[in-house]
Amino acid sequence: MKKNIQRLKIGDIIEVPLLDGEKGFIQYLFNDKWGNLIGIFDFTLPLNRDVDIEQFSNKPFKFFPILTRIREGFVLSKTAERIEELKKYHIEPHAIFNEILTNPNRDFNWKIVGNKPVTDFIYPNFIWKEGGRSAKNTPTRWYLYTGEKNIELGKKLPEKYKSLEYMTSFPATSIINLIQNNHDDGRNIDRSMIEKSSSFFSFFQ
């Protein structure tokens, strides 16, 4: 049987099946070297409802900018089937995979449902720190990533950069969490690191 290959391009709107019987939507905005830069729409539909691409003309993003690997989502159901194999290599799969396996008749793979051109795109910038999440309780240097270069900001993150997203590439399971639950453990850690950056710096002076 010939495989249905989804050819990803900028502007694509992708349907993301959720665990609660709904489906959310993301848009592919920019191909970054750290992942696919997307926006997550503040909009869901029941799984059995068709979507009209024109509905997204004025729909806002509830999370932007977010980095992910969209092609991971294209094969999410197939990946879930490999849970036991992953455990043999001491890789603990995300809990969402267990929930996917309890619904064997449902297809959780993401799919492209249309395209809306991306115009006047301006790179949104990210921040990151040395050591990442493993150094969440340690004061290390912060950086601003502009899409082309890293600019050192020092060990104290300037207040004006705290509203930026932390630069990390989220797995497909985290995208489901962000759509369905409006939060994700990984992103919560990132935001906590950002908020604590000034207090860490003061404590260690």
C-alpha positions as CSV (number, residue, x, y, z in Angstrom):
1,M,0.0,0.0,0.0
2,K,1.3,3.4,-0.9
3,K,2.0,5.7,2.0
4,N,0.2,9.0,2.3
5,I,3.2,11.3,2.7
6,Q,2.4,14.7,4.1
7,R,4.6,17.4,2.6
8,L,5.1,20.1,5.2
9,K,5.3,23.7,4.1
10,I,5.2,27.1,5.8
11,G,1.7,28.3,6.5
12,D,0.3,24.8,6.9
13,I,-2.5,24.4,9.5
14,I,-2.2,21.1,11.3
15,E,-5.0,19.2,13.2
16,V,-3.9,17.8,16.5
17,P,-6.3,15.1,18.0
18,L,-6.7,15.4,21.7
19,L,-7.5,12.9,24.4
20,D,-10.8,14.5,25.4
21,G,-12.6,14.0,22.1
22,E,-11.6,17.4,20.7
23,K,-9.0,18.4,18.2
24,G,-6.8,21.5,18.3
25,F,-4.9,23.3,15.7
26,I,-1.4,24.7,15.1
27,Q,0.2,26.7,12.3
28,Y,3.7,26.2,10.9
29,L,5.3,29.6,10.7
30,F,9.1,29.3,10.3
31,N,11.7,26.6,9.8
32,D,14.2,27.2,12.6
33,K,17.4,25.1,13.0
34,W,16.1,24.2,16.5
35,G,12.7,22.9,15.3
36,N,9.5,24.0,13.6
37,L,8.3,27.3,14.9
38,I,4.6,27.2,15.4
39,G,1.7,29.1,16.9
40,I,-1.0,27.2,18.8
41,F,-4.5,28.4,18.1
42,D,-7.0,29.3,20.9
43,F,-9.6,27.1,19.2
44,T,-10.8,23.5,19.3
45,L,-13.5,21.5,17.6
46,P,-15.1,18.1,18.3
47,L,-13.3,15.3,16.5
48,N,-16.2,14.6,14.2
49,R,-16.6,18.2,13.0
50,D,-15.0,19.4,9.8
51,V,-12.9,22.5,9.8
52,D,-13.1,25.5,7.5
53,I,-9.7,27.0,6.9
54,E,-11.3,30.5,6.7
55,Q,-12.1,30.1,10.4
56,F,-8.5,30.8,11.2
57,S,-8.3,34.2,9.5
58,N,-8.9,36.1,12.8
59,K,-8.1,33.3,15.3
60,P,-5.4,34.3,17.9
61,F,-2.6,32.1,19.1
62,K,-2.8,31.2,22.8
63,F,0.8,30.0,22.7
64,F,3.4,31.6,20.5
65,P,6.2,31.2,19.7
66,I,6.6,27.4,20.3
67,L,9.3,25.1,18.8
68,T,8.4,21.5,18.1
69,R,9.0,18.7,15.6
70,I,5.8,18.5,13.6
71,R,6.8,15.2,11.8
72,E,6.8,13.6,15.3
73,G,3.1,14.4,15.4
74,F,2.5,12.8,12.0
75,V,3.4,9.4,13.4
76,L,2.2,9.8,17.0
77,S,-0.1,6.7,17.0
78,K,2.7,4.5,15.5
79,T,5.2,5.8,18.1
80,A,2.7,4.9,20.9
81,E,2.7,1.3,19.7
82,R,6.4,1.1,20.4
83,I,6.1,1.8,24.1
84,E,7.3,-1.6,25.3
85,E,10.2,-1.5,22.9
86,L,11.3,2.0,24.3
87,K,11.1,0.6,27.9
88,K,13.7,-2.0,27.0
89,Y,16.1,0.8,26.4
90,H,15.2,2.4,29.8
91,I,13.3,5.2,28.0
92,E,10.2,6.1,30.0
93,P,7.5,7.2,27.5
94,H,5.3,10.1,28.2
95,A,2.0,9.2,30.1
96,I,0.0,10.5,27.1
97,F,1.2,7.4,25.1
98,N,-0.5,5.1,27.6
99,E,-3.7,7.0,27.1
100,I,-3.4,6.8,23.4
101,L,-3.0,3.0,23.7
102,T,-6.3,2.8,25.6
103,N,-8.0,4.1,22.5
104,P,-6.7,1.7,19.8
105,N,-9.5,2.6,17.3
106,R,-8.6,6.3,17.3
107,D,-6.0,7.9,15.1
108,F,-3.9,10.4,17.0
109,N,-1.6,11.2,14.1
110,W,-1.5,14.9,13.2
111,K,-2.6,15.9,9.7
112,I,-2.4,18.9,7.5
113,V,-5.9,20.4,6.9
114,G,-5.0,23.5,4.9
115,N,-2.7,26.4,4.4
116,K,-2.8,30.1,5.3
117,P,0.1,32.2,3.9
118,V,2.4,33.6,6.5
119,T,3.1,37.2,5.6
120,D,5.3,39.9,7.3
121,F,6.8,37.3,9.7
122,I,9.2,38.8,12.2
123,Y,11.4,36.4,14.2
124,P,10.1,36.6,17.8
125,N,13.4,35.8,19.7
126,F,13.9,33.3,22.5
127,I,16.0,33.2,25.7
128,W,18.0,30.3,27.1
129,K,20.5,29.6,29.8
130,E,23.7,27.5,30.1
131,G,22.9,24.1,31.4
132,G,19.2,24.4,30.6
133,R,16.7,22.6,32.9
134,S,19.5,20.6,34.5
135,A,20.8,24.0,35.9
136,K,17.4,25.3,36.9
137,N,18.7,25.9,40.5
138,T,22.1,27.2,39.5
139,P,22.9,30.7,38.4
140,T,24.4,30.5,34.9
141,R,24.7,32.8,31.9
142,W,21.5,33.8,30.0
143,Y,21.4,34.4,26.3
144,L,19.1,36.0,23.7
145,Y,18.7,34.0,20.5
146,T,17.7,36.2,17.6
147,G,17.3,33.4,15.0
148,E,20.8,34.1,13.7
149,K,23.0,34.6,16.7
150,N,23.2,34.3,20.5
151,I,23.7,37.5,22.5
152,E,25.0,37.0,26.1
153,L,22.8,38.7,28.7
154,G,24.7,37.8,31.9
155,K,23.8,35.7,34.9
156,K,20.9,38.1,35.8
157,L,18.2,38.0,33.2
158,P,17.1,41.6,32.4
159,E,13.5,42.2,33.2
160,K,12.6,43.2,29.6
161,Y,13.4,39.7,28.3
162,K,11.3,37.8,30.9
163,S,8.2,37.8,28.7
164,L,10.0,35.9,25.9
165,E,9.6,32.2,25.5
166,Y,12.4,29.9,26.6
167,M,14.1,28.2,23.7
168,T,13.3,24.5,23.8
169,S,11.9,22.1,21.3
170,F,8.7,20.5,22.7
171,P,7.8,17.0,21.9
172,A,4.4,16.3,20.3
173,T,3.0,15.1,23.7
174,S,3.7,18.6,25.1
175,I,1.8,20.2,22.3
176,I,-1.2,18.1,23.2
177,N,-0.9,19.2,26.8
178,L,-0.6,22.9,25.9
179,I,-3.7,22.7,23.7
180,Q,-5.8,20.6,26.0
181,N,-4.7,21.7,29.5
182,N,-3.1,25.1,28.8
183,H,0.1,24.1,30.5
184,D,3.0,21.6,30.2
185,D,5.4,20.4,32.9
186,G,8.4,21.3,30.8
187,R,7.2,24.8,30.0
188,N,6.3,25.3,33.6
189,I,9.9,24.6,34.6
190,D,11.2,27.0,31.9
191,R,8.9,29.8,33.1
192,S,10.0,29.1,36.7
193,M,13.7,29.4,35.7
194,I,12.9,32.8,34.1
195,E,11.0,34.1,37.1
196,K,13.7,32.9,39.6
197,S,16.7,34.3,37.6
198,S,16.9,37.6,39.6
199,S,16.5,36.0,43.0
200,F,19.2,33.4,42.2
201,F,21.5,36.1,41.2
202,S,20.9,38.1,44.4
203,F,21.3,35.1,46.6
204,F,24.7,34.1,45.2
205,Q,26.2,37.7,45.3
